[in-house]
């Protein structure tokens, strides 16, 4: 299953957006209102839980300066990734899009498609306010 957030413009340079998303503690400020738990485990990993959902640990898997940050599932039985793509528009503006990729059976994919779509849209739309 592959899902993409809308592309958003951020009135910050590409480098600033990249630095913000590279620091896992900053993801707390991007989380939706129904966040139940957020905990930074180390410089590479954080744990979060939304109300009614299991805890998820995300870990930085790949960092390509200053364009891309890949977070992936750290443990658990479900393998997925969340990719932040950051493109430079000009010296003071950048464009950000999040991509979610996971390998799920068709029934699971059908159940989680809408909640995950809303989740990544919330994350990306929170970036301009949080930086």
mmCIF file of the C-alpha atoms, coordinates in Angstrom:
data_MODEL
# 
_entry.id   MODEL 
# 
loop_
_atom_site.group_PDB 
_atom_site.id 
_atom_site.type_symbol 
_atom_site.label_atom_id 
_atom_site.label_alt_id 
_atom_site.label_comp_id 
_atom_site.label_asym_id 
_atom_site.label_entity_id 
_atom_site.label_seq_id 
_atom_site.pdbx_PDB_ins_code 
_atom_site.Cartn_x 
_atom_site.Cartn_y 
_atom_site.Cartn_z 
_atom_site.occupancy 
_atom_site.B_iso_or_equiv 
_atom_site.pdbx_formal_charge 
_atom_site.auth_seq_id 
_atom_site.auth_comp_id 
_atom_site.auth_asym_id 
_atom_site.auth_atom_id 
_atom_site.pdbx_PDB_model_num 
ATOM 1   C CA . UNK A 1 1   ? 0.000  0.000  0.000  1.00 0.00 ? 1   UNK A CA 1 
ATOM 2   C CA . UNK A 1 2   ? 1.362  3.397  -1.006 1.00 0.00 ? 2   UNK A CA 1 
ATOM 3   C CA . UNK A 1 3   ? -0.182 6.644  0.207  1.00 0.00 ? 3   UNK A CA 1 
ATOM 4   C CA . UNK A 1 4   ? 0.935  10.216 -0.393 1.00 0.00 ? 4   UNK A CA 1 
ATOM 5   C CA . UNK A 1 5   ? 0.080  13.345 1.526  1.00 0.00 ? 5   UNK A CA 1 
ATOM 6   C CA . UNK A 1 6   ? -0.713 16.549 -0.328 1.00 0.00 ? 6   UNK A CA 1 
ATOM 7   C CA . UNK A 1 7   ? 2.357  18.622 -1.199 1.00 0.00 ? 7   UNK A CA 1 
ATOM 8   C CA . UNK A 1 8   ? 2.595  21.701 0.976  1.00 0.00 ? 8   UNK A CA 1 
ATOM 9   C CA . UNK A 1 9   ? 4.696  24.815 0.711  1.00 0.00 ? 9   UNK A CA 1 
ATOM 10  C CA . UNK A 1 10  ? 6.650  25.870 3.780  1.00 0.00 ? 10  UNK A CA 1 
ATOM 11  C CA . UNK A 1 11  ? 7.970  29.415 4.132  1.00 0.00 ? 11  UNK A CA 1 
ATOM 12  C CA . UNK A 1 12  ? 11.330 28.127 5.351  1.00 0.00 ? 12  UNK A CA 1 
ATOM 13  C CA . UNK A 1 13  ? 14.475 27.168 3.455  1.00 0.00 ? 13  UNK A CA 1 
ATOM 14  C CA . UNK A 1 14  ? 14.910 23.512 2.528  1.00 0.00 ? 14  UNK A CA 1 
ATOM 15  C CA . UNK A 1 15  ? 17.779 23.190 5.026  1.00 0.00 ? 15  UNK A CA 1 
ATOM 16  C CA . UNK A 1 16  ? 15.593 24.405 7.926  1.00 0.00 ? 16  UNK A CA 1 
ATOM 17  C CA . UNK A 1 17  ? 12.803 21.960 7.091  1.00 0.00 ? 17  UNK A CA 1 
ATOM 18  C CA . UNK A 1 18  ? 15.303 19.124 6.736  1.00 0.00 ? 18  UNK A CA 1 
ATOM 19  C CA . UNK A 1 19  ? 16.909 19.941 10.085 1.00 0.00 ? 19  UNK A CA 1 
ATOM 20  C CA . UNK A 1 20  ? 13.498 20.092 11.767 1.00 0.00 ? 20  UNK A CA 1 
ATOM 21  C CA . UNK A 1 21  ? 12.379 16.708 10.407 1.00 0.00 ? 21  UNK A CA 1 
ATOM 22  C CA . UNK A 1 22  ? 15.784 15.139 11.150 1.00 0.00 ? 22  UNK A CA 1 
ATOM 23  C CA . UNK A 1 23  ? 15.255 15.657 14.883 1.00 0.00 ? 23  UNK A CA 1 
ATOM 24  C CA . UNK A 1 24  ? 12.849 12.936 16.036 1.00 0.00 ? 24  UNK A CA 1 
ATOM 25  C CA . UNK A 1 25  ? 11.693 14.930 19.083 1.00 0.00 ? 25  UNK A CA 1 
ATOM 26  C CA . UNK A 1 26  ? 10.082 17.460 16.714 1.00 0.00 ? 26  UNK A CA 1 
ATOM 27  C CA . UNK A 1 27  ? 7.539  14.887 15.549 1.00 0.00 ? 27  UNK A CA 1 
ATOM 28  C CA . UNK A 1 28  ? 5.642  15.406 18.796 1.00 0.00 ? 28  UNK A CA 1 
ATOM 29  C CA . UNK A 1 29  ? 4.600  18.868 17.573 1.00 0.00 ? 29  UNK A CA 1 
ATOM 30  C CA . UNK A 1 30  ? 3.262  17.340 14.336 1.00 0.00 ? 30  UNK A CA 1 
ATOM 31  C CA . UNK A 1 31  ? 1.065  14.684 15.921 1.00 0.00 ? 31  UNK A CA 1 
ATOM 32  C CA . UNK A 1 32  ? -2.736 14.842 15.738 1.00 0.00 ? 32  UNK A CA 1 
ATOM 33  C CA . UNK A 1 33  ? -4.844 15.926 18.697 1.00 0.00 ? 33  UNK A CA 1 
ATOM 34  C CA . UNK A 1 34  ? -5.804 12.323 19.502 1.00 0.00 ? 34  UNK A CA 1 
ATOM 35  C CA . UNK A 1 35  ? -2.218 11.480 20.466 1.00 0.00 ? 35  UNK A CA 1 
ATOM 36  C CA . UNK A 1 36  ? -2.231 9.290  23.551 1.00 0.00 ? 36  UNK A CA 1 
ATOM 37  C CA . UNK A 1 37  ? 1.508  8.871  24.067 1.00 0.00 ? 37  UNK A CA 1 
ATOM 38  C CA . UNK A 1 38  ? 4.764  10.254 22.662 1.00 0.00 ? 38  UNK A CA 1 
ATOM 39  C CA . UNK A 1 39  ? 8.200  9.317  23.909 1.00 0.00 ? 39  UNK A CA 1 
ATOM 40  C CA . UNK A 1 40  ? 11.654 9.928  22.450 1.00 0.00 ? 40  UNK A CA 1 
ATOM 41  C CA . UNK A 1 41  ? 13.643 6.719  22.918 1.00 0.00 ? 41  UNK A CA 1 
ATOM 42  C CA . UNK A 1 42  ? 16.973 8.012  21.579 1.00 0.00 ? 42  UNK A CA 1 
ATOM 43  C CA . UNK A 1 43  ? 18.309 10.281 18.793 1.00 0.00 ? 43  UNK A CA 1 
ATOM 44  C CA . UNK A 1 44  ? 17.058 7.864  16.147 1.00 0.00 ? 44  UNK A CA 1 
ATOM 45  C CA . UNK A 1 45  ? 13.763 6.515  17.526 1.00 0.00 ? 45  UNK A CA 1 
ATOM 46  C CA . UNK A 1 46  ? 10.468 7.606  19.023 1.00 0.00 ? 46  UNK A CA 1 
ATOM 47  C CA . UNK A 1 47  ? 7.352  5.851  20.222 1.00 0.00 ? 47  UNK A CA 1 
ATOM 48  C CA . UNK A 1 48  ? 3.826  7.127  19.777 1.00 0.00 ? 48  UNK A CA 1 
ATOM 49  C CA . UNK A 1 49  ? 0.290  5.914  20.214 1.00 0.00 ? 49  UNK A CA 1 
ATOM 50  C CA . UNK A 1 50  ? -2.980 7.375  19.029 1.00 0.00 ? 50  UNK A CA 1 
ATOM 51  C CA . UNK A 1 51  ? -6.129 6.737  21.059 1.00 0.00 ? 51  UNK A CA 1 
ATOM 52  C CA . UNK A 1 52  ? -7.451 3.278  20.311 1.00 0.00 ? 52  UNK A CA 1 
ATOM 53  C CA . UNK A 1 53  ? -4.317 2.218  18.405 1.00 0.00 ? 53  UNK A CA 1 
ATOM 54  C CA . UNK A 1 54  ? -1.274 0.168  19.450 1.00 0.00 ? 54  UNK A CA 1 
ATOM 55  C CA . UNK A 1 55  ? 2.055  1.815  20.230 1.00 0.00 ? 55  UNK A CA 1 
ATOM 56  C CA . UNK A 1 56  ? 4.320  2.299  17.210 1.00 0.00 ? 56  UNK A CA 1 
ATOM 57  C CA . UNK A 1 57  ? 8.070  2.829  17.266 1.00 0.00 ? 57  UNK A CA 1 
ATOM 58  C CA . UNK A 1 58  ? 9.565  4.734  14.333 1.00 0.00 ? 58  UNK A CA 1 
ATOM 59  C CA . UNK A 1 59  ? 13.283 4.808  13.627 1.00 0.00 ? 59  UNK A CA 1 
ATOM 60  C CA . UNK A 1 60  ? 15.337 6.905  11.219 1.00 0.00 ? 60  UNK A CA 1 
ATOM 61  C CA . UNK A 1 61  ? 16.353 4.449  8.507  1.00 0.00 ? 61  UNK A CA 1 
ATOM 62  C CA . UNK A 1 62  ? 17.860 6.754  5.893  1.00 0.00 ? 62  UNK A CA 1 
ATOM 63  C CA . UNK A 1 63  ? 18.828 10.415 5.704  1.00 0.00 ? 63  UNK A CA 1 
ATOM 64  C CA . UNK A 1 64  ? 19.736 12.044 2.403  1.00 0.00 ? 64  UNK A CA 1 
ATOM 65  C CA . UNK A 1 65  ? 20.743 15.619 3.105  1.00 0.00 ? 65  UNK A CA 1 
ATOM 66  C CA . UNK A 1 66  ? 18.806 17.910 2.426  1.00 0.00 ? 66  UNK A CA 1 
ATOM 67  C CA . UNK A 1 67  ? 16.072 16.164 0.425  1.00 0.00 ? 67  UNK A CA 1 
ATOM 68  C CA . UNK A 1 68  ? 14.833 13.046 2.166  1.00 0.00 ? 68  UNK A CA 1 
ATOM 69  C CA . UNK A 1 69  ? 14.252 11.467 5.558  1.00 0.00 ? 69  UNK A CA 1 
ATOM 70  C CA . UNK A 1 70  ? 13.027 7.887  5.848  1.00 0.00 ? 70  UNK A CA 1 
ATOM 71  C CA . UNK A 1 71  ? 11.443 6.626  9.051  1.00 0.00 ? 71  UNK A CA 1 
ATOM 72  C CA . UNK A 1 72  ? 10.559 2.971  9.378  1.00 0.00 ? 72  UNK A CA 1 
ATOM 73  C CA . UNK A 1 73  ? 8.935  0.605  11.799 1.00 0.00 ? 73  UNK A CA 1 
ATOM 74  C CA . UNK A 1 74  ? 11.370 -0.442 14.520 1.00 0.00 ? 74  UNK A CA 1 
ATOM 75  C CA . UNK A 1 75  ? 10.199 -3.853 15.592 1.00 0.00 ? 75  UNK A CA 1 
ATOM 76  C CA . UNK A 1 76  ? 6.708  -5.205 15.579 1.00 0.00 ? 76  UNK A CA 1 
ATOM 77  C CA . UNK A 1 77  ? 5.151  -7.473 13.000 1.00 0.00 ? 77  UNK A CA 1 
ATOM 78  C CA . UNK A 1 78  ? 4.214  -4.843 10.417 1.00 0.00 ? 78  UNK A CA 1 
ATOM 79  C CA . UNK A 1 79  ? 6.884  -3.382 8.167  1.00 0.00 ? 79  UNK A CA 1 
ATOM 80  C CA . UNK A 1 80  ? 6.246  0.104  6.821  1.00 0.00 ? 80  UNK A CA 1 
ATOM 81  C CA . UNK A 1 81  ? 8.045  3.344  6.102  1.00 0.00 ? 81  UNK A CA 1 
ATOM 82  C CA . UNK A 1 82  ? 7.260  7.040  6.216  1.00 0.00 ? 82  UNK A CA 1 
ATOM 83  C CA . UNK A 1 83  ? 9.303  9.153  3.806  1.00 0.00 ? 83  UNK A CA 1 
ATOM 84  C CA . UNK A 1 84  ? 9.607  12.916 4.032  1.00 0.00 ? 84  UNK A CA 1 
ATOM 85  C CA . UNK A 1 85  ? 10.527 14.489 0.699  1.00 0.00 ? 85  UNK A CA 1 
ATOM 86  C CA . UNK A 1 86  ? 11.756 18.078 0.895  1.00 0.00 ? 86  UNK A CA 1 
ATOM 87  C CA . UNK A 1 87  ? 12.258 20.073 -2.296 1.00 0.00 ? 87  UNK A CA 1 
ATOM 88  C CA . UNK A 1 88  ? 13.691 23.554 -2.631 1.00 0.00 ? 88  UNK A CA 1 
ATOM 89  C CA . UNK A 1 89  ? 11.428 26.081 -4.345 1.00 0.00 ? 89  UNK A CA 1 
ATOM 90  C CA . UNK A 1 90  ? 13.704 29.082 -3.745 1.00 0.00 ? 90  UNK A CA 1 
ATOM 91  C CA . UNK A 1 91  ? 16.042 30.353 -1.021 1.00 0.00 ? 91  UNK A CA 1 
ATOM 92  C CA . UNK A 1 92  ? 13.240 30.912 1.494  1.00 0.00 ? 92  UNK A CA 1 
ATOM 93  C CA . UNK A 1 93  ? 10.576 28.385 0.479  1.00 0.00 ? 93  UNK A CA 1 
ATOM 94  C CA . UNK A 1 94  ? 10.417 24.620 0.242  1.00 0.00 ? 94  UNK A CA 1 
ATOM 95  C CA . UNK A 1 95  ? 7.883  21.966 -0.669 1.00 0.00 ? 95  UNK A CA 1 
ATOM 96  C CA . UNK A 1 96  ? 7.204  18.933 1.537  1.00 0.00 ? 96  UNK A CA 1 
ATOM 97  C CA . UNK A 1 97  ? 5.347  15.704 0.893  1.00 0.00 ? 97  UNK A CA 1 
ATOM 98  C CA . UNK A 1 98  ? 5.059  12.584 3.037  1.00 0.00 ? 98  UNK A CA 1 
ATOM 99  C CA . UNK A 1 99  ? 4.788  9.089  1.573  1.00 0.00 ? 99  UNK A CA 1 
ATOM 100 C CA . UNK A 1 100 ? 3.640  6.026  3.489  1.00 0.00 ? 100 UNK A CA 1 
ATOM 101 C CA . UNK A 1 101 ? 4.540  2.568  2.191  1.00 0.00 ? 101 UNK A CA 1 
ATOM 102 C CA . UNK A 1 102 ? 3.571  -0.693 3.816  1.00 0.00 ? 102 UNK A CA 1 
ATOM 103 C CA . UNK A 1 103 ? 3.065  -4.300 2.894  1.00 0.00 ? 103 UNK A CA 1 
ATOM 104 C CA . UNK A 1 104 ? -0.350 -5.302 4.184  1.00 0.00 ? 104 UNK A CA 1 
ATOM 105 C CA . UNK A 1 105 ? -2.869 -7.951 3.290  1.00 0.00 ? 105 UNK A CA 1 
ATOM 106 C CA . UNK A 1 106 ? -5.901 -6.582 1.403  1.00 0.00 ? 106 UNK A CA 1 
ATOM 107 C CA . UNK A 1 107 ? -8.228 -6.681 4.433  1.00 0.00 ? 107 UNK A CA 1 
ATOM 108 C CA . UNK A 1 108 ? -5.759 -4.830 6.664  1.00 0.00 ? 108 UNK A CA 1 
ATOM 109 C CA . UNK A 1 109 ? -5.023 -2.309 3.889  1.00 0.00 ? 109 UNK A CA 1 
ATOM 110 C CA . UNK A 1 110 ? -8.725 -1.565 3.518  1.00 0.00 ? 110 UNK A CA 1 
ATOM 111 C CA . UNK A 1 111 ? -9.117 -1.021 7.274  1.00 0.00 ? 111 UNK A CA 1 
ATOM 112 C CA . UNK A 1 112 ? -6.134 1.285  7.745  1.00 0.00 ? 112 UNK A CA 1 
ATOM 113 C CA . UNK A 1 113 ? -6.088 3.271  4.490  1.00 0.00 ? 113 UNK A CA 1 
ATOM 114 C CA . UNK A 1 114 ? -8.318 6.149  5.679  1.00 0.00 ? 114 UNK A CA 1 
ATOM 115 C CA . UNK A 1 115 ? -6.803 6.525  9.180  1.00 0.00 ? 115 UNK A CA 1 
ATOM 116 C CA . UNK A 1 116 ? -3.255 6.507  7.798  1.00 0.00 ? 116 UNK A CA 1 
ATOM 117 C CA . UNK A 1 117 ? -4.170 8.958  5.030  1.00 0.00 ? 117 UNK A CA 1 
ATOM 118 C CA . UNK A 1 118 ? -5.594 11.348 7.632  1.00 0.00 ? 118 UNK A CA 1 
ATOM 119 C CA . UNK A 1 119 ? -2.562 10.808 9.866  1.00 0.00 ? 119 UNK A CA 1 
ATOM 120 C CA . UNK A 1 120 ? 0.015  11.726 7.209  1.00 0.00 ? 120 UNK A CA 1 
ATOM 121 C CA . UNK A 1 121 ? -2.102 14.696 6.096  1.00 0.00 ? 121 UNK A CA 1 
ATOM 122 C CA . UNK A 1 122 ? -2.143 15.931 9.711  1.00 0.00 ? 122 UNK A CA 1 
ATOM 123 C CA . UNK A 1 123 ? 1.632  15.494 10.006 1.00 0.00 ? 123 UNK A CA 1 
ATOM 124 C CA . UNK A 1 124 ? 2.423  17.380 6.799  1.00 0.00 ? 124 UNK A CA 1 
ATOM 125 C CA . UNK A 1 125 ? -0.093 20.173 7.405  1.00 0.00 ? 125 UNK A CA 1 
ATOM 126 C CA . UNK A 1 126 ? 1.398  20.730 10.889 1.00 0.00 ? 126 UNK A CA 1 
ATOM 127 C CA . UNK A 1 127 ? 4.920  21.337 9.564  1.00 0.00 ? 127 UNK A CA 1 
ATOM 128 C CA . UNK A 1 128 ? 4.504  25.051 8.601  1.00 0.00 ? 128 UNK A CA 1 
ATOM 129 C CA . UNK A 1 129 ? 3.059  25.871 12.033 1.00 0.00 ? 129 UNK A CA 1 
ATOM 130 C CA . UNK A 1 130 ? 5.644  23.862 13.971 1.00 0.00 ? 130 UNK A CA 1 
ATOM 131 C CA . UNK A 1 131 ? 8.853  25.153 12.413 1.00 0.00 ? 131 UNK A CA 1 
# 
